[in-house]
Amino acid sequence: MTTSLFDEPATGSSTASAAAERLRDTMAAARLSFTWLGTRKSLTTEQKNQAADSFGAEGKFLSAGKKLLDTSHPAFKAVTAIKGRCQCYWRAVSLPYPEPGIRLIPQRSISDFDRQVANFRRDLVEAVNELDRHYVDLRSAASRRLGDLFDPSDYPASLIGLFGIEHEYPSVEPPNYLQQLNPALYEQECQRVQARFDEAVQLAEQAFIEELTRLIEHLGERLSGDADGKPKVFRDSAVTNLSEFFARFGDLNVRSNAQLDDLVQRAQRVLSGVEPQQLRDSDSLRQRLASQLSGVQSSLDGLMVDRPRRNILRRPR
């Protein structure tokens, strides 16, 4: 049975607005930002003109740049991987919010979020220190590869301090002082914030529907059909990714869409107790799961196509 961090029931036409209110009461806005060394730089006007001459073109109609460092170097890839893991973690423990750079996380998860981001920040410092140990070699390689385009002034003396991960919890509620200064404006801001949380509910639904659809499609494609006369090979992740989705949905479910809740529960029942190796070993189990998941997928497709979009109130900022 799928549960959520929201305890109070909401039924009928008030479901969506009640879900939006629960978001406001139980979630916190979180912003994650990165400081990152730029590894590409546009050519100067003179350099672009020189490049354009070789094609008989005009420099102002040419866009050209140079790559300052080899980002495929293992030490650089290790730094980039930490950023990717941090972003994936942030998306996994949060819900979308209709403002760039902000997502909603459960208030009860703030301590865990702080701790995990601090771990990513520590890992990043270590990885950047390792990258800096290779920096002289990377810069020398760039000099050889760029030739006359190499410019020492493009390169800092060290990479330490040029990468960073920051997070904060910005307020998305109207400031209280506005209620005394300008009640009409305060009311307008309250309506604007309410509209944003209404939209956040819709964005959460859409994200869950799209993710579940993608995961079921992938597993269904692996279960049905053959490759060279043999069942298609699939990785454990085809099953475990769905298990992780069920856990995340249970934790972050906004309970604004009974149809979606039902489909998640149906998919969860289909896969309950099923291990990847069992699917590899049993043709009948693969066929049964493929058939059952096909029904869930059809219902999801209908939910995506037929469900009307809500009218979201938008006011000028």
C-alpha positions as CSV (number, residue, x, y, z in Angstrom):
1,M,0.0,0.0,0.0
2,T,1.5,3.3,-1.1
3,T,1.6,5.9,1.7
4,S,2.9,9.5,1.8
5,L,4.2,12.1,4.1
6,F,0.8,13.8,3.9
7,D,-1.6,12.4,6.5
8,E,-4.9,14.2,6.0
9,P,-7.3,12.8,3.4
10,A,-8.6,14.9,0.6
11,T,-11.4,13.9,-1.7
12,G,-13.7,15.3,-4.4
13,S,-13.1,18.6,-6.1
14,S,-11.0,19.9,-3.2
15,T,-8.3,17.3,-3.8
16,A,-6.0,19.5,-5.8
17,S,-6.3,22.5,-3.6
18,A,-5.9,20.4,-0.5
19,A,-2.7,18.9,-1.9
20,A,-1.3,22.3,-2.7
21,E,-2.0,23.4,0.9
22,R,-0.2,20.3,2.2
23,L,2.7,21.1,0.1
24,R,2.9,24.6,1.6
25,D,2.6,23.2,5.1
26,T,5.0,20.3,4.9
27,M,7.6,21.2,2.3
28,A,10.6,23.6,2.2
29,A,11.9,25.3,-0.9
30,A,15.5,24.4,-1.6
31,R,17.9,25.8,-4.1
32,L,21.1,24.0,-5.2
33,S,23.8,25.9,-7.1
34,F,27.2,25.1,-8.5
35,T,30.4,27.1,-9.0
36,W,32.1,25.6,-12.0
37,L,35.2,26.3,-14.1
38,G,34.3,27.1,-17.7
39,T,36.2,24.9,-20.1
40,R,35.3,26.7,-23.3
41,K,36.0,30.1,-24.6
42,S,35.0,32.0,-27.7
43,L,37.6,33.0,-30.2
44,T,38.6,36.7,-30.4
45,T,37.3,38.7,-33.3
46,E,40.7,38.5,-35.0
47,Q,40.8,34.8,-34.6
48,K,37.3,34.3,-36.0
49,N,38.2,36.5,-39.0
50,Q,41.3,34.5,-39.6
51,A,39.3,31.2,-39.4
52,A,36.6,32.7,-41.7
53,D,39.2,33.7,-44.3
54,S,40.0,30.0,-44.9
55,F,36.4,29.4,-46.0
56,G,36.0,32.7,-47.8
57,A,33.4,33.8,-45.1
58,E,32.9,36.9,-43.0
59,G,34.1,36.6,-39.4
60,K,30.9,38.2,-38.0
61,F,28.8,35.4,-39.4
62,L,31.1,32.7,-37.8
63,S,30.7,31.3,-34.3
64,A,33.8,29.6,-33.0
65,G,35.3,28.6,-29.7
66,K,38.2,26.6,-28.2
67,K,38.2,23.9,-25.6
68,L,40.6,24.9,-22.8
69,L,41.0,21.6,-21.0
70,D,40.6,17.9,-21.8
71,T,37.4,17.2,-19.9
72,S,37.7,13.5,-20.8
73,H,40.7,13.2,-18.4
74,P,39.8,10.7,-15.6
75,A,40.5,13.4,-12.9
76,F,38.2,15.9,-14.6
77,K,35.5,13.2,-15.1
78,A,35.7,12.4,-11.4
79,V,34.9,16.0,-10.6
80,T,32.0,16.2,-13.1
81,A,30.6,12.9,-11.8
82,I,30.2,14.4,-8.3
83,K,28.1,17.2,-9.8
84,G,25.9,14.7,-11.6
85,R,25.4,12.6,-8.5
86,C,24.5,15.6,-6.4
87,Q,21.9,16.7,-9.0
88,C,20.4,13.2,-9.2
89,Y,20.2,13.1,-5.4
90,W,18.5,16.5,-5.3
91,R,15.9,15.5,-7.9
92,A,15.3,12.1,-6.2
93,V,14.4,13.6,-2.8
94,S,12.4,16.6,-4.0
95,L,9.5,17.7,-6.1
96,P,9.5,20.3,-8.9
97,Y,8.5,23.9,-8.2
98,P,7.6,26.4,-10.9
99,E,10.6,28.7,-10.3
100,P,14.0,28.0,-11.9
101,G,16.6,26.5,-9.6
102,I,14.1,25.7,-6.8
103,R,12.6,22.3,-5.8
104,L,10.5,21.3,-2.7
105,I,11.8,18.9,-0.1
106,P,10.0,17.6,3.0
107,Q,10.7,19.7,6.0
108,R,11.5,16.6,8.0
109,S,14.3,15.7,5.5
110,I,16.2,19.0,5.8
111,S,18.8,17.6,8.2
112,D,19.4,14.6,5.9
113,F,19.6,16.9,2.9
114,D,22.1,19.2,4.6
115,R,24.3,16.2,5.6
116,Q,24.2,14.7,2.1
117,V,25.1,17.9,0.3
118,A,27.9,18.4,2.8
119,N,29.2,15.0,1.8
120,F,29.1,15.9,-1.9
121,R,30.9,19.1,-1.1
122,R,33.6,17.2,0.8
123,D,34.0,14.7,-2.1
124,L,34.2,17.6,-4.5
125,V,37.0,19.2,-2.6
126,E,39.0,16.0,-2.7
127,A,38.3,15.4,-6.4
128,V,39.4,19.0,-7.2
129,N,42.6,18.6,-5.2
130,E,43.3,15.5,-7.3
131,L,42.5,17.3,-10.5
132,D,44.8,20.2,-9.5
133,R,47.6,17.7,-9.2
134,H,47.2,17.0,-12.9
135,Y,46.6,20.6,-13.9
136,V,50.1,21.4,-15.2
137,D,49.9,18.3,-17.5
138,L,46.4,19.3,-18.7
139,R,47.5,22.8,-19.4
140,S,50.6,21.6,-21.3
141,A,48.4,19.2,-23.4
142,A,46.1,22.1,-24.2
143,S,49.1,24.2,-25.4
144,R,50.1,21.4,-27.8
145,R,46.6,20.9,-29.1
146,L,45.5,24.5,-29.4
147,G,48.7,25.8,-31.1
148,D,48.5,29.5,-31.7
149,L,45.1,29.6,-30.1
150,F,46.6,28.8,-26.7
151,D,46.6,31.8,-24.4
152,P,48.2,31.5,-20.9
153,S,45.9,34.2,-19.6
154,D,42.9,31.8,-20.1
155,Y,44.2,29.6,-17.3
156,P,44.1,30.3,-13.6
157,A,47.2,29.6,-11.5
158,S,45.3,26.8,-9.7
159,L,41.9,25.0,-9.8
160,I,41.5,25.1,-6.1
161,G,38.4,27.1,-5.1
162,L,37.0,27.2,-8.7
163,F,34.4,24.4,-8.1
164,G,31.8,24.5,-5.5
165,I,28.3,23.3,-4.4
166,E,26.0,25.5,-2.4
167,H,22.5,25.1,-1.2
168,E,20.0,27.4,0.6
169,Y,16.3,27.5,1.6
170,P,14.8,30.6,0.1
171,S,11.4,31.8,1.3
172,V,8.6,31.4,-1.3
173,E,5.9,32.8,1.0
174,P,4.8,36.5,1.0
175,P,6.7,38.6,3.6
176,N,4.6,39.2,6.7
177,Y,5.6,42.9,6.8
178,L,3.7,43.4,3.5
179,Q,0.4,42.7,5.3
180,Q,0.8,45.8,7.3
181,L,2.4,48.0,4.7
182,N,0.0,47.1,1.8
183,P,-2.8,44.6,2.5
184,A,-4.0,44.6,-1.1
185,L,-0.5,43.8,-2.4
186,Y,-0.1,41.2,0.3
187,E,-3.3,39.5,-0.8
188,Q,-2.1,39.6,-4.4
189,E,1.1,37.9,-3.4
190,C,-0.8,35.3,-1.4
191,Q,-2.8,34.4,-4.5
192,R,0.4,34.3,-6.6
193,V,2.0,31.9,-4.2
194,Q,-1.1,29.7,-4.0
195,A,-1.1,29.5,-7.8
196,R,2.5,28.4,-7.8
197,F,1.8,25.6,-5.4
198,D,-1.2,24.6,-7.4
199,E,1.2,24.3,-10.4
200,A,3.7,22.5,-8.3
201,V,1.1,19.8,-7.6
202,Q,0.5,19.5,-11.3
203,L,4.2,19.3,-12.1
204,A,4.7,16.6,-9.5
205,E,1.9,14.5,-11.0
206,Q,3.3,14.9,-14.5
207,A,6.8,14.0,-13.3
208,F,5.6,10.8,-11.5
209,I,3.4,9.8,-14.5
210,E,6.3,10.3,-17.0
211,E,8.8,8.5,-14.9
212,L,6.6,5.5,-14.2
213,T,5.6,5.3,-17.9
214,R,9.3,5.3,-18.9
215,L,10.3,2.6,-16.4
216,I,7.4,0.3,-17.2
217,E,8.0,0.8,-21.0
218,H,11.6,-0.2,-20.5
219,L,10.9,-3.2,-18.4
220,G,8.1,-4.3,-20.7
221,E,10.4,-4.0,-23.7
222,R,12.9,-6.2,-22.0
223,L,10.4,-8.8,-20.9
224,S,8.6,-9.2,-24.3
225,G,10.2,-10.0,-27.5
226,D,13.3,-11.9,-28.5
227,A,16.8,-11.0,-29.7
228,D,18.3,-13.7,-32.0
229,G,15.7,-16.1,-30.9
230,K,16.5,-15.7,-27.2
231,P,14.8,-13.6,-24.5
232,K,16.2,-10.1,-24.3
233,V,18.8,-9.6,-21.7
234,F,18.0,-7.0,-19.0
235,R,19.9,-5.6,-16.1
236,D,18.8,-5.8,-12.5
237,S,18.2,-2.0,-12.7
238,A,15.2,-2.6,-14.9
239,V,13.5,-4.0,-11.8
240,T,15.3,-2.2,-9.0
241,N,14.7,1.3,-10.6
242,L,10.9,0.6,-10.3
243,S,11.3,-0.5,-6.7
244,E,13.2,2.8,-6.0
245,F,10.4,4.7,-7.7
246,F,7.7,3.1,-5.5
247,A,9.7,4.1,-2.4
248,R,10.1,7.6,-3.6
249,F,6.5,7.9,-4.7
250,G,5.4,6.7,-1.2
251,D,7.6,9.3,0.4
252,L,6.8,12.3,-1.8
253,N,3.3,11.5,-3.2
254,V,1.1,14.6,-3.1
255,R,-2.1,12.5,-3.2
256,S,-3.8,14.8,-5.7
257,N,-4.7,12.1,-8.2
258,A,-6.5,8.9,-7.2
259,Q,-6.0,7.4,-10.6
260,L,-2.3,7.8,-10.4
261,D,-2.2,6.4,-6.9
262,D,-4.2,3.3,-8.1
263,L,-1.8,2.7,-11.0
264,V,1.2,2.9,-8.8
265,Q,-0.3,0.4,-6.5
266,R,-1.2,-1.9,-9.4
267,A,2.3,-1.8,-10.7
268,Q,3.7,-2.4,-7.2
269,R,1.5,-5.5,-6.7
270,V,2.6,-6.9,-10.1
271,L,6.3,-6.7,-9.1
272,S,5.9,-7.5,-5.5
273,G,8.4,-10.2,-4.5
274,V,9.8,-10.5,-8.0
275,E,13.6,-10.7,-8.3
276,P,15.5,-10.1,-11.6
277,Q,17.0,-13.6,-11.7
278,Q,13.5,-15.1,-11.5
279,L,12.6,-13.2,-14.7
280,R,15.7,-14.5,-16.4
281,D,14.9,-18.1,-15.4
282,S,11.1,-18.2,-16.1
283,D,9.5,-17.6,-19.5
284,S,6.0,-17.9,-18.0
285,L,6.8,-15.3,-15.3
286,R,8.1,-12.9,-18.0
287,Q,5.0,-13.3,-20.1
288,R,2.7,-12.8,-17.2
289,L,4.4,-9.7,-16.0
290,A,4.7,-8.3,-19.5
291,S,0.9,-8.7,-19.9
292,Q,0.0,-7.2,-16.6
293,L,2.4,-4.2,-17.0
294,S,1.0,-3.6,-20.5
295,G,-2.4,-3.0,-18.9
296,V,-0.8,-0.5,-16.4
297,Q,1.0,1.2,-19.3
298,S,-2.2,1.6,-21.3
299,S,-3.9,3.3,-18.3
300,L,-0.9,5.6,-17.8
301,D,-1.0,6.6,-21.5
302,G,-4.7,7.5,-21.1
303,L,-3.9,9.4,-18.0
304,M,-1.3,11.5,-19.8
305,V,-3.5,12.1,-22.9
306,D,-6.9,12.5,-21.5
307,R,-6.4,14.3,-18.2
308,P,-7.2,18.1,-18.6
309,R,-4.7,20.6,-17.5
310,R,-5.6,22.8,-14.7
311,N,-6.0,26.5,-15.2
312,I,-3.1,28.0,-13.3
313,L,-3.6,31.6,-12.0
314,R,-0.6,33.7,-13.1
315,R,0.0,37.2,-12.0
316,P,2.8,39.6,-13.0
317,R,5.8,39.5,-10.8
